[in-house]
Amino acid sequence: VCGIKSNGEVACWGTPYHPNLSTDIPSGQFEKIGCGIETCCVIDSLGELSCWGDNANGGLNVPSGTFESLSMGYYHTCAQDVDGLLHCWGSDSFGQATVP
């Protein structure tokens, strides 16, 4: 489990599904966070997106751009950029990269 502390730093606790979730935590101050089964992502105050964890399902294939929000599923992530476009990456086992 990961969250953002009041000072903007990421904190993770508990036993992660993938060990990199508790060792590869990015430093800095962040405003938004999301976690799936093996990957977590954060957005900082400039809208930059960073992800860490396991890349076996493409979870670290982060698109370029400036982002406002994100949502994570089991092995996939979607993030909305500042222009309102939706970007999705990770596993496509059930058609979830097919952006409407």
Backbone atoms as SQL, in Angstrom:
CREATE TABLE atoms (id INTEGER PRIMARY KEY, chain TEXT, resi INTEGER, resn TEXT, atom TEXT, x REAL, y REAL, z REAL);
INSERT INTO atoms VALUES
  (1, 'A', 1, 'VAL', 'N', 0.852, -1.169, 0.000),
  (2, 'A', 1, 'VAL', 'CA', 0.000, 0.000, 0.000),
  (3, 'A', 1, 'VAL', 'C', 0.895, 1.228, 0.000),
  (4, 'A', 2, 'CYS', 'N', 0.567, 2.199, -0.841),
  (5, 'A', 2, 'CYS', 'CA', 1.335, 3.443, -0.905),
  (6, 'A', 2, 'CYS', 'C', 0.382, 4.630, -0.838),
  (7, 'A', 3, 'GLY', 'N', 0.888, 5.737, -0.338),
  (8, 'A', 3, 'GLY', 'CA', 0.114, 6.972, -0.273),
  (9, 'A', 3, 'GLY', 'C', 1.046, 8.161, -0.287),
  (10, 'A', 4, 'ILE', 'N', 0.472, 9.349, -0.304),
  (11, 'A', 4, 'ILE', 'CA', 1.245, 10.583, -0.294),
  (12, 'A', 4, 'ILE', 'C', 1.093, 11.239, 1.079),
  (13, 'A', 5, 'LYS', 'N', 2.229, 11.534, 1.705),
  (14, 'A', 5, 'LYS', 'CA', 2.228, 12.187, 3.008),
  (15, 'A', 5, 'LYS', 'C', 1.911, 13.671, 2.840),
  (16, 'A', 6, 'SER', 'N', 1.648, 14.371, 3.931),
  (17, 'A', 6, 'SER', 'CA', 1.276, 15.787, 3.867),
  (18, 'A', 6, 'SER', 'C', 2.373, 16.662, 3.266),
  (19, 'A', 7, 'ASN', 'N', 3.624, 16.196, 3.287),
  (20, 'A', 7, 'ASN', 'CA', 4.722, 16.959, 2.691),
  (21, 'A', 7, 'ASN', 'C', 4.932, 16.616, 1.214),
  (22, 'A', 8, 'GLY', 'N', 4.075, 15.752, 0.647),
  (23, 'A', 8, 'GLY', 'CA', 4.149, 15.398, -0.765),
  (24, 'A', 8, 'GLY', 'C', 5.006, 14.188, -1.085),
  (25, 'A', 9, 'GLU', 'N', 5.705, 13.638, -0.092),
  (26, 'A', 9, 'GLU', 'CA', 6.530, 12.458, -0.320),
  (27, 'A', 9, 'GLU', 'C', 5.675, 11.195, -0.333),
  (28, 'A', 10, 'VAL', 'N', 6.146, 10.193, -1.066),
  (29, 'A', 10, 'VAL', 'CA', 5.456, 8.905, -1.136),
  (30, 'A', 10, 'VAL', 'C', 5.902, 8.030, 0.023),
  (31, 'A', 11, 'ALA', 'N', 4.966, 7.357, 0.644),
  (32, 'A', 11, 'ALA', 'CA', 5.257, 6.381, 1.690),
  (33, 'A', 11, 'ALA', 'C', 4.547, 5.084, 1.335),
  (34, 'A', 12, 'CYS', 'N', 5.257, 3.964, 1.461),
  (35, 'A', 12, 'CYS', 'CA', 4.666, 2.640, 1.219),
  (36, 'A', 12, 'CYS', 'C', 4.855, 1.788, 2.465),
  (37, 'A', 13, 'TRP', 'N', 3.896, 0.928, 2.744),
  (38, 'A', 13, 'TRP', 'CA', 3.962, 0.072, 3.912),
  (39, 'A', 13, 'TRP', 'C', 3.287, -1.253, 3.612),
  (40, 'A', 14, 'GLY', 'N', 3.495, -2.201, 4.495),
  (41, 'A', 14, 'GLY', 'CA', 2.936, -3.535, 4.289),
  (42, 'A', 14, 'GLY', 'C', 3.849, -4.372, 3.400),
  (43, 'A', 15, 'THR', 'N', 3.414, -5.552, 3.071),
  (44, 'A', 15, 'THR', 'CA', 4.172, -6.455, 2.216),
  (45, 'A', 15, 'THR', 'C', 3.678, -6.296, 0.790),
  (46, 'A', 16, 'PRO', 'N', 4.513, -5.747, -0.105),
  (47, 'A', 16, 'PRO', 'CA', 4.071, -5.527, -1.480),
  (48, 'A', 16, 'PRO', 'C', 4.027, -6.821, -2.276),
  (49, 'A', 17, 'TYR', 'N', 3.173, -6.851, -3.301),
  (50, 'A', 17, 'TYR', 'CA', 3.104, -7.993, -4.198),
  (51, 'A', 17, 'TYR', 'C', 4.410, -8.133, -4.961),
  (52, 'A', 18, 'HIS', 'N', 5.022, -7.011, -5.333),
  (53, 'A', 18, 'HIS', 'CA', 6.310, -7.008, -6.014),
  (54, 'A', 18, 'HIS', 'C', 7.296, -6.219, -5.162),
  (55, 'A', 19, 'PRO', 'N', 8.513, -6.746, -4.891),
  (56, 'A', 19, 'PRO', 'CA', 9.447, -6.065, -3.982),
  (57, 'A', 19, 'PRO', 'C', 9.870, -4.674, -4.427),
  (58, 'A', 20, 'ASN', 'N', 9.875, -4.387, -5.727),
  (59, 'A', 20, 'ASN', 'CA', 10.284, -3.060, -6.193),
  (60, 'A', 20, 'ASN', 'C', 9.323, -1.960, -5.757),
  (61, 'A', 21, 'LEU', 'N', 8.103, -2.321, -5.362),
  (62, 'A', 21, 'LEU', 'CA', 7.152, -1.292, -4.929),
  (63, 'A', 21, 'LEU', 'C', 7.600, -0.597, -3.648),
  (64, 'A', 22, 'SER', 'N', 8.401, -1.265, -2.844),
  (65, 'A', 22, 'SER', 'CA', 8.864, -0.618, -1.623),
  (66, 'A', 22, 'SER', 'C', 10.328, -0.195, -1.699),
  (67, 'A', 23, 'THR', 'N', 11.036, -0.529, -2.784),
  (68, 'A', 23, 'THR', 'CA', 12.446, -0.149, -2.885),
  (69, 'A', 23, 'THR', 'C', 12.712, 0.905, -3.948),
  (70, 'A', 24, 'ASP', 'N', 11.889, 1.007, -4.970),
  (71, 'A', 24, 'ASP', 'CA', 12.127, 1.941, -6.075),
  (72, 'A', 24, 'ASP', 'C', 11.256, 3.192, -5.996),
  (73, 'A', 25, 'ILE', 'N', 10.841, 3.573, -4.820),
  (74, 'A', 25, 'ILE', 'CA', 9.954, 4.720, -4.634),
  (75, 'A', 25, 'ILE', 'C', 10.660, 5.993, -5.097),
  (76, 'A', 26, 'PRO', 'N', 10.023, 6.777, -5.982),
  (77, 'A', 26, 'PRO', 'CA', 10.673, 8.014, -6.439),
  (78, 'A', 26, 'PRO', 'C', 10.720, 9.053, -5.332),
  (79, 'A', 27, 'SER', 'N', 11.765, 9.864, -5.387),
  (80, 'A', 27, 'SER', 'CA', 11.848, 10.954, -4.412),
  (81, 'A', 27, 'SER', 'C', 11.230, 12.201, -5.041),
  (82, 'A', 28, 'GLY', 'N', 10.805, 13.102, -4.200),
  (83, 'A', 28, 'GLY', 'CA', 10.189, 14.331, -4.670),
  (84, 'A', 28, 'GLY', 'C', 8.864, 14.555, -3.982),
  (85, 'A', 29, 'GLN', 'N', 8.130, 15.534, -4.481),
  (86, 'A', 29, 'GLN', 'CA', 6.822, 15.864, -3.927),
  (87, 'A', 29, 'GLN', 'C', 5.776, 15.618, -4.999),
  (88, 'A', 30, 'PHE', 'N', 4.746, 14.899, -4.634),
  (89, 'A', 30, 'PHE', 'CA', 3.727, 14.472, -5.585),
  (90, 'A', 30, 'PHE', 'C', 2.341, 14.856, -5.098),
  (91, 'A', 31, 'GLU', 'N', 1.412, 14.934, -6.062),
  (92, 'A', 31, 'GLU', 'CA', 0.047, 15.340, -5.736),
  (93, 'A', 31, 'GLU', 'C', -0.963, 14.211, -5.888),
  (94, 'A', 32, 'LYS', 'N', -0.676, 13.254, -6.778),
  (95, 'A', 32, 'LYS', 'CA', -1.613, 12.162, -7.032),
  (96, 'A', 32, 'LYS', 'C', -0.861, 10.851, -7.094),
  (97, 'A', 33, 'ILE', 'N', -1.536, 9.767, -6.678),
  (98, 'A', 33, 'ILE', 'CA', -0.925, 8.446, -6.691),
  (99, 'A', 33, 'ILE', 'C', -1.969, 7.400, -7.045),
  (100, 'A', 34, 'GLY', 'N', -1.514, 6.348, -7.675),
  (101, 'A', 34, 'GLY', 'CA', -2.354, 5.192, -7.965),
  (102, 'A', 34, 'GLY', 'C', -1.487, 3.955, -7.937),
  (103, 'A', 35, 'CYS', 'N', -2.042, 2.840, -7.498),
  (104, 'A', 35, 'CYS', 'CA', -1.295, 1.578, -7.455),
  (105, 'A', 35, 'CYS', 'C', -2.136, 0.446, -7.995),
  (106, 'A', 36, 'GLY', 'N', -1.487, -0.415, -8.766),
  (107, 'A', 36, 'GLY', 'CA', -2.088, -1.654, -9.239),
  (108, 'A', 36, 'GLY', 'C', -1.473, -2.800, -8.463),
  (109, 'A', 37, 'ILE', 'N', -1.492, -3.987, -9.025),
  (110, 'A', 37, 'ILE', 'CA', -0.968, -5.152, -8.318),
  (111, 'A', 37, 'ILE', 'C', 0.559, -5.147, -8.246),
  (112, 'A', 38, 'GLU', 'N', 1.247, -4.667, -9.287),
  (113, 'A', 38, 'GLU', 'CA', 2.709, -4.689, -9.309),
  (114, 'A', 38, 'GLU', 'C', 3.346, -3.350, -9.643),
  (115, 'A', 39, 'THR', 'N', 2.554, -2.306, -9.828),
  (116, 'A', 39, 'THR', 'CA', 3.072, -1.013, -10.254),
  (117, 'A', 39, 'THR', 'C', 2.344, 0.117, -9.533),
  (118, 'A', 40, 'CYS', 'N', 3.077, 1.185, -9.220),
  (119, 'A', 40, 'CYS', 'CA', 2.482, 2.413, -8.703),
  (120, 'A', 40, 'CYS', 'C', 2.936, 3.565, -9.586),
  (121, 'A', 41, 'CYS', 'N', 2.103, 4.598, -9.691),
  (122, 'A', 41, 'CYS', 'CA', 2.431, 5.797, -10.461),
  (123, 'A', 41, 'CYS', 'C', 2.049, 7.028, -9.651),
  (124, 'A', 42, 'VAL', 'N', 2.794, 8.103, -9.869),
  (125, 'A', 42, 'VAL', 'CA', 2.514, 9.383, -9.210),
  (126, 'A', 42, 'VAL', 'C', 2.566, 10.506, -10.238),
  (127, 'A', 43, 'ILE', 'N', 1.869, 11.587, -9.919),
  (128, 'A', 43, 'ILE', 'CA', 1.910, 12.806, -10.719),
  (129, 'A', 43, 'ILE', 'C', 2.378, 13.928, -9.802),
  (130, 'A', 44, 'ASP', 'N', 3.391, 14.693, -10.265),
  (131, 'A', 44, 'ASP', 'CA', 3.883, 15.799, -9.452),
  (132, 'A', 44, 'ASP', 'C', 3.143, 17.098, -9.796),
  (133, 'A', 45, 'SER', 'N', 3.546, 18.203, -9.171),
  (134, 'A', 45, 'SER', 'CA', 2.842, 19.479, -9.354),
  (135, 'A', 45, 'SER', 'C', 2.977, 20.038, -10.767),
  (136, 'A', 46, 'LEU', 'N', 3.952, 19.556, -11.533),
  (137, 'A', 46, 'LEU', 'CA', 4.128, 19.988, -12.920),
  (138, 'A', 46, 'LEU', 'C', 3.378, 19.093, -13.903),
  (139, 'A', 47, 'GLY', 'N', 2.733, 18.058, -13.379),
  (140, 'A', 47, 'GLY', 'CA', 1.999, 17.135, -14.230),
  (141, 'A', 47, 'GLY', 'C', 2.841, 16.015, -14.795),
  (142, 'A', 48, 'GLU', 'N', 4.069, 15.874, -14.308),
  (143, 'A', 48, 'GLU', 'CA', 4.930, 14.799, -14.783),
  (144, 'A', 48, 'GLU', 'C', 4.560, 13.493, -14.094),
  (145, 'A', 49, 'LEU', 'N', 4.556, 12.435, -14.879),
  (146, 'A', 49, 'LEU', 'CA', 4.137, 11.111, -14.430),
  (147, 'A', 49, 'LEU', 'C', 5.359, 10.230, -14.227),
  (148, 'A', 50, 'SER', 'N', 5.426, 9.540, -13.090),
  (149, 'A', 50, 'SER', 'CA', 6.500, 8.592, -12.795),
  (150, 'A', 50, 'SER', 'C', 5.871, 7.305, -12.294),
  (151, 'A', 51, 'CYS', 'N', 6.404, 6.173, -12.736),
  (152, 'A', 51, 'CYS', 'CA', 5.907, 4.873, -12.288),
  (153, 'A', 51, 'CYS', 'C', 7.067, 4.012, -11.814),
  (154, 'A', 52, 'TRP', 'N', 6.778, 3.090, -10.897),
  (155, 'A', 52, 'TRP', 'CA', 7.793, 2.159, -10.429),
  (156, 'A', 52, 'TRP', 'C', 7.121, 0.834, -10.096),
  (157, 'A', 53, 'GLY', 'N', 7.943, -0.186, -9.945),
  (158, 'A', 53, 'GLY', 'CA', 7.447, -1.528, -9.679),
  (159, 'A', 53, 'GLY', 'C', 7.963, -2.502, -10.713),
  (160, 'A', 54, 'ASP', 'N', 7.083, -3.337, -11.249),
  (161, 'A', 54, 'ASP', 'CA', 7.453, -4.379, -12.198),
  (162, 'A', 54, 'ASP', 'C', 6.998, -3.993, -13.599),
  (163, 'A', 55, 'ASN', 'N', 7.844, -4.230, -14.584),
  (164, 'A', 55, 'ASN', 'CA', 7.501, -3.902, -15.968),
  (165, 'A', 55, 'ASN', 'C', 7.111, -5.129, -16.778),
  (166, 'A', 56, 'ALA', 'N', 6.893, -6.270, -16.145),
  (167, 'A', 56, 'ALA', 'CA', 6.574, -7.499, -16.880),
  (168, 'A', 56, 'ALA', 'C', 5.330, -7.340, -17.750),
  (169, 'A', 57, 'ASN', 'N', 4.377, -6.549, -17.341),
  (170, 'A', 57, 'ASN', 'CA', 3.154, -6.332, -18.104),
  (171, 'A', 57, 'ASN', 'C', 3.122, -4.951, -18.752),
  (172, 'A', 58, 'GLY', 'N', 4.282, -4.319, -18.890),
  (173, 'A', 58, 'GLY', 'CA', 4.354, -3.001, -19.534),
  (174, 'A', 58, 'GLY', 'C', 3.939, -1.850, -18.658),
  (175, 'A', 59, 'GLY', 'N', 3.868, -2.059, -17.360),
  (176, 'A', 59, 'GLY', 'CA', 3.405, -1.024, -16.447),
  (177, 'A', 59, 'GLY', 'C', 4.303, 0.181, -16.321),
  (178, 'A', 60, 'LEU', 'N', 5.566, 0.050, -16.766),
  (179, 'A', 60, 'LEU', 'CA', 6.495, 1.172, -16.676),
  (180, 'A', 60, 'LEU', 'C', 6.680, 1.876, -18.011),
  (181, 'A', 61, 'ASN', 'N', 5.904, 1.489, -19.008),
  (182, 'A', 61, 'ASN', 'CA', 5.969, 2.131, -20.327),
  (183, 'A', 61, 'ASN', 'C', 5.152, 3.421, -20.314),
  (184, 'A', 62, 'VAL', 'N', 5.614, 4.390, -19.558),
  (185, 'A', 62, 'VAL', 'CA', 4.891, 5.628, -19.302),
  (186, 'A', 62, 'VAL', 'C', 4.895, 6.519, -20.548),
  (187, 'A', 63, 'PRO', 'N', 3.723, 7.011, -20.950),
  (188, 'A', 63, 'PRO', 'CA', 3.677, 7.926, -22.094),
  (189, 'A', 63, 'PRO', 'C', 4.244, 9.289, -21.707),
  (190, 'A', 64, 'SER', 'N', 4.711, 10.024, -22.703),
  (191, 'A', 64, 'SER', 'CA', 5.207, 11.370, -22.424),
  (192, 'A', 64, 'SER', 'C', 4.029, 12.337, -22.401),
  (193, 'A', 65, 'GLY', 'N', 4.213, 13.440, -21.741),
  (194, 'A', 65, 'GLY', 'CA', 3.166, 14.444, -21.678),
  (195, 'A', 65, 'GLY', 'C', 3.003, 14.995, -20.283),
  (196, 'A', 66, 'THR', 'N', 1.996, 15.829, -20.119),
  (197, 'A', 66, 'THR', 'CA', 1.654, 16.435, -18.842),
  (198, 'A', 66, 'THR', 'C', 0.272, 15.933, -18.456),
  (199, 'A', 67, 'PHE', 'N', 0.125, 15.425, -17.239),
  (200, 'A', 67, 'PHE', 'CA', -1.082, 14.720, -16.844),
  (201, 'A', 67, 'PHE', 'C', -1.780, 15.360, -15.656),
  (202, 'A', 68, 'GLU', 'N', -3.109, 15.150, -15.621),
  (203, 'A', 68, 'GLU', 'CA', -3.942, 15.688, -14.542),
  (204, 'A', 68, 'GLU', 'C', -4.432, 14.625, -13.577),
  (205, 'A', 69, 'SER', 'N', -4.687, 13.414, -14.094),
  (206, 'A', 69, 'SER', 'CA', -5.241, 12.365, -13.245),
  (207, 'A', 69, 'SER', 'C', -4.797, 11.004, -13.744),
  (208, 'A', 70, 'LEU', 'N', -4.960, 9.998, -12.885),
  (209, 'A', 70, 'LEU', 'CA', -4.620, 8.625, -13.262),
  (210, 'A', 70, 'LEU', 'C', -5.497, 7.648, -12.518),
  (211, 'A', 71, 'SER', 'N', -5.621, 6.475, -13.101),
  (212, 'A', 71, 'SER', 'CA', -6.371, 5.394, -12.485),
  (213, 'A', 71, 'SER', 'C', -5.677, 4.096, -12.856),
  (214, 'A', 72, 'MET', 'N', -5.590, 3.200, -11.888),
  (215, 'A', 72, 'MET', 'CA', -4.875, 1.951, -12.126),
  (216, 'A', 72, 'MET', 'C', -5.759, 0.759, -11.839),
  (217, 'A', 73, 'GLY', 'N', -5.584, -0.259, -12.674),
  (218, 'A', 73, 'GLY', 'CA', -6.262, -1.528, -12.483),
  (219, 'A', 73, 'GLY', 'C', -5.254, -2.581, -12.087),
  (220, 'A', 74, 'TYR', 'N', -5.616, -3.816, -12.273),
  (221, 'A', 74, 'TYR', 'CA', -4.783, -4.936, -11.859),
  (222, 'A', 74, 'TYR', 'C', -3.396, -4.882, -12.501),
  (223, 'A', 75, 'TYR', 'N', -3.323, -4.828, -13.833),
  (224, 'A', 75, 'TYR', 'CA', -2.051, -4.764, -14.551),
  (225, 'A', 75, 'TYR', 'C', -2.056, -3.668, -15.614),
  (226, 'A', 76, 'HIS', 'N', -2.858, -2.649, -15.463),
  (227, 'A', 76, 'HIS', 'CA', -2.914, -1.585, -16.462),
  (228, 'A', 76, 'HIS', 'C', -3.155, -0.228, -15.787),
  (229, 'A', 77, 'THR', 'N', -2.797, 0.828, -16.528),
  (230, 'A', 77, 'THR', 'CA', -2.930, 2.189, -16.028),
  (231, 'A', 77, 'THR', 'C', -3.507, 3.072, -17.121),
  (232, 'A', 78, 'CYS', 'N', -4.329, 4.020, -16.735),
  (233, 'A', 78, 'CYS', 'CA', -4.812, 5.057, -17.649),
  (234, 'A', 78, 'CYS', 'C', -4.584, 6.407, -16.974),
  (235, 'A', 79, 'ALA', 'N', -4.177, 7.379, -17.771),
  (236, 'A', 79, 'ALA', 'CA', -3.964, 8.736, -17.254),
  (237, 'A', 79, 'ALA', 'C', -4.523, 9.735, -18.253),
  (238, 'A', 80, 'GLN', 'N', -5.146, 10.779, -17.728),
  (239, 'A', 80, 'GLN', 'CA', -5.693, 11.842, -18.571),
  (240, 'A', 80, 'GLN', 'C', -4.690, 12.983, -18.621),
  (241, 'A', 81, 'ASP', 'N', -4.354, 13.416, -19.855),
  (242, 'A', 81, 'ASP', 'CA', -3.413, 14.519, -19.984),
  (243, 'A', 81, 'ASP', 'C', -4.142, 15.860, -19.870),
  (244, 'A', 82, 'VAL', 'N', -3.379, 16.944, -19.871),
  (245, 'A', 82, 'VAL', 'CA', -3.960, 18.283, -19.674),
  (246, 'A', 82, 'VAL', 'C', -4.872, 18.709, -20.820),
  (247, 'A', 83, 'ASP', 'N', -4.791, 18.031, -21.970),
  (248, 'A', 83, 'ASP', 'CA', -5.678, 18.318, -23.101),
  (249, 'A', 83, 'ASP', 'C', -6.941, 17.461, -23.069),
  (250, 'A', 84, 'GLY', 'N', -7.076, 16.633, -22.029),
  (251, 'A', 84, 'GLY', 'CA', -8.252, 15.789, -21.890),
  (252, 'A', 84, 'GLY', 'C', -8.156, 14.448, -22.584),
  (253, 'A', 85, 'LEU', 'N', -7.004, 14.143, -23.191),
  (254, 'A', 85, 'LEU', 'CA', -6.841, 12.856, -23.878),
  (255, 'A', 85, 'LEU', 'C', -6.484, 11.766, -22.876),
  (256, 'A', 86, 'LEU', 'N', -7.010, 10.586, -23.109),
  (257, 'A', 86, 'LEU', 'CA', -6.763, 9.444, -22.237),
  (258, 'A', 86, 'LEU', 'C', -5.674, 8.568, -22.838),
  (259, 'A', 87, 'HIS', 'N', -4.683, 8.223, -22.026),
  (260, 'A', 87, 'HIS', 'CA', -3.580, 7.346, -22.421),
  (261, 'A', 87, 'HIS', 'C', -3.620, 6.125, -21.516),
  (262, 'A', 88, 'CYS', 'N', -3.549, 4.939, -22.102),
  (263, 'A', 88, 'CYS', 'CA', -3.565, 3.710, -21.315),
  (264, 'A', 88, 'CYS', 'C', -2.397, 2.824, -21.713),
  (265, 'A', 89, 'TRP', 'N', -1.849, 2.097, -20.764),
  (266, 'A', 89, 'TRP', 'CA', -0.741, 1.195, -21.022),
  (267, 'A', 89, 'TRP', 'C', -0.750, 0.069, -19.998),
  (268, 'A', 90, 'GLY', 'N', 0.044, -0.948, -20.297),
  (269, 'A', 90, 'GLY', 'CA', 0.118, -2.128, -19.445),
  (270, 'A', 90, 'GLY', 'C', -0.529, -3.307, -20.146),
  (271, 'A', 91, 'SER', 'N', -1.043, -4.228, -19.370),
  (272, 'A', 91, 'SER', 'CA', -1.651, -5.440, -19.911),
  (273, 'A', 91, 'SER', 'C', -2.910, -5.115, -20.712),
  (274, 'A', 92, 'ASP', 'N', -3.098, -5.868, -21.777),
  (275, 'A', 92, 'ASP', 'CA', -4.308, -5.739, -22.595),
  (276, 'A', 92, 'ASP', 'C', -5.021, -7.086, -22.677),
  (277, 'A', 93, 'SER', 'N', -4.990, -7.820, -21.599),
  (278, 'A', 93, 'SER', 'CA', -5.576, -9.162, -21.561),
  (279, 'A', 93, 'SER', 'C', -7.069, -9.174, -21.837),
  (280, 'A', 94, 'PHE', 'N', -7.752, -8.096, -21.473),
  (281, 'A', 94, 'PHE', 'CA', -9.203, -8.049, -21.598),
  (282, 'A', 94, 'PHE', 'C', -9.686, -6.819, -22.370),
  (283, 'A', 95, 'GLY', 'N', -8.817, -6.270, -23.248),
  (284, 'A', 95, 'GLY', 'CA', -9.215, -5.134, -24.070),
  (285, 'A', 95, 'GLY', 'C', -9.140, -3.788, -23.386),
  (286, 'A', 96, 'GLN', 'N', -8.502, -3.694, -22.202),
  (287, 'A', 96, 'GLN', 'CA', -8.474, -2.435, -21.473),
  (288, 'A', 96, 'GLN', 'C', -7.480, -1.429, -22.093),
  (289, 'A', 97, 'ALA', 'N', -6.665, -1.681, -23.067),
  (290, 'A', 97, 'ALA', 'CA', -5.841, -0.578, -23.631),
  (291, 'A', 97, 'ALA', 'C', -6.561, 0.153, -24.727),
  (292, 'A', 98, 'THR', 'N', -7.716, -0.525, -25.170),
  (293, 'A', 98, 'THR', 'CA', -8.573, 0.029, -26.228),
  (294, 'A', 98, 'THR', 'C', -9.269, 1.265, -25.665),
  (295, 'A', 99, 'VAL', 'N', -8.685, 2.401, -25.863),
  (296, 'A', 99, 'VAL', 'CA', -9.230, 3.655, -25.304),
  (297, 'A', 99, 'VAL', 'C', -10.453, 4.086, -26.101),
  (298, 'A', 100, 'PRO', 'N', -11.585, 4.364, -25.427),
  (299, 'A', 100, 'PRO', 'CA', -12.789, 4.810, -26.156),
  (300, 'A', 100, 'PRO', 'C', -12.626, 6.221, -26.717);
